[in-house]
Amino acid sequence: MTEESELKKLRIGSRAIRASSHQDFGQVRSHVPPLFQTVNFDYESADHGLEVFRGDRPGYIYTRESNPTTDLFARAVAVLEEGESGLCAASGMAAICAVFLAFTRPGDRVLSSGAIYGGTRSWLRDRLSALDVTTRFVDITDESAVTGAVENNTRILFTEVLGNPNLVLADIRRLSKIARAHDLILVVDNTFTPPPINQPLKLGADLVVHSATKYLGGHGDIIGGVVVGPAGKLSEVHGVLHQYGAVLSPFNAWLGLRGLKTLGLRIERHCANAEKLANFLSNHARVVSVRYPGLKHHPQHELARRRLNGCGGMLTFEVVGGLQGGIRLINAVKLCQFTVSLGEIDTLIMHPASTSHAALTAEERAAIGITDGMIRMSVGCEDVDDLIDDLDSALAAV
């Protein structure tokens, strides 16, 4: 029985701990994985080096190609996602860009959910299009719209599980059937819903990408990305990352391994806190609306109950007072941290209309579902009653 198959017998919480723990390195069995902070690797002889370079003998050549620490992190995430293989990248964006560059050619088309991270959308629209690869954005919840947008030269169907920042839930199983019917590669960004919440490969996805910067790392101190899927497809992605040099540093991979050990515990707390906060906000007089898949009024609540093991730590809500109401809330919170990013152990809060989407007009923001009073929260692992007290006090100032 292989070690991977033994790990996959475990539940996710145990699997995350064991997959990121001890490893054999010759005569040394280190309980905490060692950090291989090196660029290159030595060989015993010319024959040894030749065998490694030819691929006839296991070994490492250069950290831009591979490294024991980064390989271990990629393998650990692959075990969590139940994928054949994993591959690390310098960031979540590096992972996503490498996938598109690996599987598209000039004249090809990409079909994408419109409810995705702005950085991904901008890259598809502005950068990939410069290579004559056009992206069509659709409502990923509308099956007929997705099917109707497929063209003969469409190669990739891309979505996030929970769209950023509106938390639109994609039905990965249904999308996988569309992808199979049209010979598309289904690529799923699982950053918002890491295991144990969701495992897209088990629902039919071809490749899963993560910004390891977020929940996998969990502490706001690494930048990294991971791609998981069949080894054959990952070899194509590896070629792009190797040539572009968009590889994860060994130190960030080592920190990612540390983060995985508490992933199960953190996700459980993130989900529980977010659900309680969402219910509190739904009943607050200064809150216009709340979007969280765990709430019964969320348009895809029933789908979330079927597909997700917990509804994640992300929620959005709209406060009264529009733009100024949102700004006043941000200025009044004390425990919640006003900053970008998400998936960290502490609670992060931001006001898109005055930060990430400030360059857009109110009409442009409204067209993509971002109201002037919208607040995005990445709910952390603090005592939830302290978070409620902080928001209650801040809302009084709105």
N, C-alpha and C positions, 0 to 999 in steps of 0.2 A: 504494500500500500504506500503510495507516494505521500510526501509530507503535505502537498496541496490538498489531496483528497482527505487526509486526516483533518486538516484545518476546516475544510468545508462541512465536516460533520458537526462542527461547533456552531452555536448561535453567534450572531454578529458581534455582540459585546465581547465574548471570549475570543472570537476569531481575530478581532482588531488588536487585542492585546498580544495574542500568541504570534500573529503574523509579523508583528513589529518588534519581537523580542530576540532571544539569543540565536546566534548563528555559529556554525563551525568554521574556523579559519586555521586550517592545519592543526597544530598541537594545542591551539587556544580555543576554548569555548566561552565566548563573552556573553554574559547575561544581557547587558545593554549593547546593542549593535555598535561596533566601532565606527569612527569617522575616518574614511579614506580621503583625507584632504591632500590630494596629490594630482598633478597633471599627467604624469607618465608612470610607467611600470617597468621594472627591471626583469631581465631574463637570465637564466642560468648559463646559457650558451647560445651560439648562433643557431644551432639546430632547434633549440627550444623556441627562440624568437620566431624562426621561420614557420614552425608548426602553429604557433599562435596566430601569426599574420595570415596564414593560409586557412585558418579555421579548423585545422586538424586536431587541435588541442585547446581545451578551455583556457581562457586567459584574457587579460586586458591589455589594450594598446595605448589609449589616450582618452582622457576623461571627456573630451568633446564627443567621443563615440559611445563610451559606456564607463561605468564606475561601480564598484561593489555597493557603495552606499545608496546611490541613486537607483540601481537595479533592485535593491532590497525594498526601497520605498515603493517603486512601481509594482513589484510583485505583491506587496502587502495590499495595495489598493485593488489590484486585480483579484486577489483572493476575496476581498470584501464584495466586489461586484460580480464574483463568479464568472470572470472572464478568463480566456486562455492565457493572455499575456498583458503586460502593462508597459508603458513608456512614459518617462518623465520629460517635462519641458520647462523652460525658464519661467513661464507664467501661464495662467489660464488662457490668455490671448494667444500666446505662442503655440499652445496645444491646438486651439481652434484653427488658427491660421494654417498651421502645418497640415491639418487634416484636409482643409479645402484645397491647399496647394498640391497635395499628394494625389487627389482624386478628380481634379478638373483640368481641362485643357482649353485653350482659346476656342470660343464658339459654344462652349457648354453653358448650361443653366443650373442655377441653384434655386430650390424652393424652400422658403424659410417662414417660420412663424413671425408675425409682426411684433409680437410681445416678447422681445428679447433685450438683453443688455445693450445699452446704447453704443458701447465700444465695439461690440460684435457687429451691430447693424451698420455703423459707420464704415467699418473695414470692408464689409461685403459690398456696400453701396459705392464707396469711393476708391478703395484699393484693389479689390478683386475685379471690379468692373474695368479697371485700367488694363487688366490682362485679358479683356474681352470675355469675361465670365460674368454674366448678368444674373442678379438675384431678384426673384419675385417674392414679395412679402404678402402673406395671407393670414386670415383669421384661422388659427390652428384648431379651433373648436368646431369649425364648420367643415364637416367631412366632404360635402359636395364642392366647396370652394377649394379645398386642397386637391381633390381629384381633378377638378376642372382646370387647375393651374399647371398640371403636369404636361410638359412638352416632350417631343421626341428626343431632344438633346438635354433634358433635365437629368442630372447625375446624382445630386444629393438632396435629401429631405432633412432639414435641420430644425430642431426645436429645443427649448428649455422645458423641463418638466413643469416648473412653476415660473411663469414669465415675470421678468423684472421690468418695472416695479409693481405691475398690476395683479400679479399672482393668478394669471390665467393658467388653468391646469390642462396640459396636453394628455390625451389618451394614447399612451405609447403603444398599447396593444393594437388599437385600431389603425394607428399610423403605420405600424409595421406591416399590416396587411396591404395597405396602399403601396408601401415601398416594395413589397414582394411582387405585387401585381404589375408594377411598372419598372422593375429592375433598378430601383434606386437604392443608394446607401443611406440608411437611416442613422443620422448622427444626433445624439442626445446629450445636452449639457445638463448634468445632474448635480451641479454645484449647490443649489438650494435644498436638494433632497437626498443627501448621501445615505448609503446604508447606515442604519437599518430602515430608513424611511422608504427607500425605493431602490430597485435594481433593474434598470432599463433593459439590460441584456436578456434577462429572464422573460421580458415582455416582448422581445423580438427586435430590439435595437441592434444595429451592427457594430457601432462604436459609441463609447461613452467618454465624455470629457469632463474634467473637473478643474476648477480653479482651486488648487490645493491651498492657496492663500486664505481661503475662507474656512469652512467647517473642518476639513481634513487636518489642517494645521491648528486652527482653533484659537490661537493666541495673538494674532496680529503681528507676528514677527518673521514671517517668511513670505516670499513671493515664489509661486510655483504652479505648475500644471501637470496633469496626468491624463493620458489617453489609455483606454482599456478596450480590448477586443481580440479578434483572431490574430495569431502571430503573423500570418501572411499579409494582412492589411496593415499591421503595425510596422512591418518592414518597410513599406512604402512611406509611412509617416516618419520613420526614423531617418530615412534618406534625406528628407527635407530638413529635419531638425539638425542633423549632422552637418549638412552643407551650409545652412544659414547660421549655425552656431547658437541656436536658441535652446541651449541645454540647461538643465537645472544644476545648480552648484551642489557639491556633496554636503556642505554644511546645511543648506536649506533642506535637502533630503533628510538629513539626520534629525533636524528639528521636526520635519513632517512625521517621521517615525515616532518621535516622542508624542506628537499630537494625537496620532492614531490610537495610542493606548487608552486615552480617555474619551474617544469619540462616542462610544455607546452611552456612557454616563452623561456626557454633555448633551447629546441629541435628546435623550429622555427629558432632561431638565429644560432645554430650549423649547421643546414641544409643549410641555406642561405649563411653563410660564407664559408662552405666547397665547395658548388657549384661554388661560385665566385673564390675561390682559385684554384679549379681544372681547371677551364677555363684559368686562368692566367698561371698556370704551363704548361698546354698543349701547350701554344704558346711561351714558353721560350726556347731559344737556348741552354741552359745548362741542359735542362731536356730531357731525352731519352723517357720516357713514363709516363703516369699517369693512375692509376686505381681508378675510382669513378663511381658508378652505374648511377649517373646523367649525365655522359658524353655519347654522342651518340655512341662513338666507344667502350664503354664497351660491352663485348659480351652478357650481359644479360640486356641491357638497357631497352628493351621493356618489359621484365618481371618485372623489377623494377618499371616501370611506372604503370603497372597493379596491382602490389601487395603491393607497399610501398606508404605511404603518406609522401613523402620526402625521400631523399636517405641517411640521416644520416650525422654524423659529422666526419666520418673516411675516410681517403684517403691515398693512397700510391703513391709514385713517385720515379723514378729512375734518378739519376743525372749522368752526364758524369764523367769519371775518376774512375769508379769502387769503390773499397774499400777506397782508399785515397780520392776520390771525396766526398764520403759520410761522412768521418771523417772531412774533411775540412768544409763541410756545417754545421755540428753539432757544430764545434768550432766557426763558424762565426755568428750564429743567436744570437739575443739579446732579442727580445720580446718573441719568442717561447721558452718554457722551455724544456731543455734536461732532460727527466726523464721517468720512466716507468709509466704504467697504462694509463687510458684513461677516457673519458666521464666527464672531469672536466670543470668548467666554464672558465678556462684559457687554452691556446693552449699548448699541450704537443707534443714533437717531439723526435723520437728515430731512431737509425740506427741499425737494427737487426744484420747485419753482424759483428759489433764490440761490441754488447751488448748481447741481448737475445739469439742469435744463434752463438756466437763467438766460441763455443766449437765444432761446426760442420766444416767440410772441405767445401771449396767452392763448390765441387761437391755435397756434401750432401745437402747444402743449395739450390743449383740449382734444385735438385730433388724435393724439396717441394715449388719451385717457389720463393725463396728468393734470389735475385741477390745481388752482393756485393755493388752496388750503391743504393739499395732500402732504402727509407726513409718512416717511418710510421708517420702520423700526426693525432692527435686527435684535431680537429679544435675547438677552444673555442668560446667565446662570445665577444671578443674584437672588436673594430672597424676593419672591414675587410681590409680597406685600410692601416692601420698600419701593419697588418699581411703581406700584399702584399709587402709593403716597406721593411719589415724585411727580407723576403725571397729573394726579388730581390737583396738586398745588399749582403746577404749571398751567393747567387748563383754566384755572381761576383767573389767570392773568390775560387770557385771550379775549 
